[in-house]
Amino acid sequence: MNKYRNIDEYITDFPENIQEKLTQIRQVIKGSAPGAREAISYGMPTYKLNGNLVHFAAFKDHIGFFPTPSGVSAFQKELSLYGTSKGTIRFPLDKPIPFELIKKIVKFRVREASAKDKNGRAK
């Protein structure tokens, strides 16, 4: 696994077409969670707000978006077109990325995170 120091380094490690998708996802997250801090965690771009908010990463044939299990279960109906597991959503690279859905999920996660203190405990 590559050791990236920041999200810019992570994104530039991919082909241009993937960089565009990753950059757009990053912009959606930043716009939807302006108080979140950028980091690299588990080798992938991460946003933190009273703990981990969301992660995303590029893979061979999809972009993984990791909004925690609650972020997946709360949008199960809207995510029916995508592969999901407990805390993971897989957006195929050969299909448009649903940026509006990502925005809704991030805002949901911000509401959840805002109900917690900096140690991740309910306020």
C-alpha positions in Angstrom: 0.0 0.0 0.0 1.3 3.5 -0.9 1.8 5.9 2.0 0.2 9.1 0.9 0.8 12.3 3.0 -2.4 14.0 1.8 -5.4 13.7 -0.5 -3.7 15.6 -3.3 -0.9 12.9 -3.4 -3.5 10.2 -3.4 -5.5 11.6 -6.3 -2.5 12.3 -8.5 -1.5 8.7 -8.3 -4.4 7.7 -10.6 -5.0 8.1 -14.4 -6.6 11.4 -15.4 -10.1 10.1 -15.9 -10.1 8.6 -12.3 -8.5 11.8 -10.9 -11.5 13.8 -12.3 -14.0 11.5 -10.5 -12.0 11.6 -7.2 -11.6 15.4 -7.4 -15.4 15.8 -7.9 -16.1 13.5 -5.0 -13.7 15.5 -2.8 -15.4 18.7 -3.8 -18.9 17.3 -3.0 -17.7 16.1 0.4 -15.9 19.5 1.2 -19.0 21.4 0.2 -21.3 19.2 2.2 -19.1 19.0 5.3 -17.3 22.3 5.5 -16.2 21.7 9.1 -14.6 18.3 8.4 -10.9 17.8 8.4 -9.1 16.1 5.5 -6.7 13.2 6.3 -5.4 9.9 5.0 -6.6 7.0 7.0 -6.3 3.3 6.1 -4.4 4.5 3.0 -7.3 6.4 1.6 -8.8 9.9 1.6 -10.8 10.5 4.8 -12.9 13.2 6.3 -13.1 13.5 10.0 -15.7 15.3 12.1 -15.9 14.0 15.7 -14.3 10.8 14.4 -14.4 9.3 10.9 -17.0 10.9 8.7 -16.5 9.2 5.3 -13.7 7.7 3.3 -13.4 7.2 -0.5 -10.9 5.3 -2.7 -10.4 4.2 -6.3 -10.1 0.5 -7.2 -9.7 -1.3 -10.5 -13.3 -1.1 -11.6 -15.1 1.1 -9.0 -14.8 3.9 -6.6 -15.5 2.8 -3.0 -17.3 5.2 -0.8 -17.3 4.4 2.9 -20.0 6.4 4.9 -20.1 3.9 7.9 -22.9 1.3 8.2 -25.5 4.0 9.2 -24.7 5.9 6.0 -25.4 2.9 3.9 -28.5 1.6 5.8 -30.2 5.1 5.8 -30.1 5.2 2.0 -30.6 1.6 1.2 -33.5 2.3 -1.3 -31.5 4.9 -3.2 -28.4 2.7 -3.2 -30.2 -0.3 -4.8 -28.4 0.3 -8.1 -25.0 -0.1 -6.5 -23.1 -2.8 -4.8 -23.1 -2.3 -1.0 -22.0 -4.0 2.1 -22.1 -3.1 5.8 -20.3 0.3 5.5 -19.3 0.3 1.8 -20.8 1.6 -1.5 -19.3 0.6 -4.8 -19.8 3.1 -7.7 -18.7 1.4 -11.0 -16.2 3.4 -13.0 -18.1 2.9 -16.3 -21.3 4.6 -14.9 -21.9 8.2 -13.8 -21.0 8.9 -10.2 -24.2 9.9 -8.3 -22.8 13.2 -6.8 -26.2 14.4 -5.5 -26.6 11.1 -3.6 -23.1 11.4 -2.2 -24.0 14.9 -1.0 -27.1 13.7 0.8 -25.2 10.9 2.5 -22.4 13.2 3.6 -25.0 15.7 5.0 -26.6 12.8 6.9 -23.3 11.8 8.3 -22.5 15.4 9.3 -25.8 15.5 11.3 -24.8 12.2 13.0 -21.3 13.4 13.8 -22.5 16.7 15.1 -24.5 14.9 17.7 -21.2 13.5 19.1 -18.3 15.0 21.0 -14.8 15.0 19.7 -14.3 11.5 21.2 -17.2 10.1 19.2 -19.6 9.9 22.2 -23.2 11.1 22.1 -23.5 14.6 23.4 
